[in-house]
Amino acid sequence: MIMNSLLLGFGAPGPLELAIIAGIILLLFGGSKLPSLMRNLGRSTNEFKRGMTETVEQEDQPASSDESN
């Protein structure tokens, strides 16, 4: 953990920094578009996780067509 903060030069953002970032995002995108942006972000995150688990499951399965000969 010390190495990560040394590499970036910063620690993890605190509550005040997160509130400032949220306020800037709200100003940029507006209150009406923010729910749809978050919904799309959640869907893309779920799709990414699903793709990662499918990839891991495919790697775990043995290649039966190559071993049958």
Secondary structure, DSSP 8 states (H G I E B T S, - for coil): -HHHHHHHS-----HHHHHHHHHHHHHHHHHHHHHHHHHHHHHHHHHHHHHHHHHHHHHHS--HHHH--
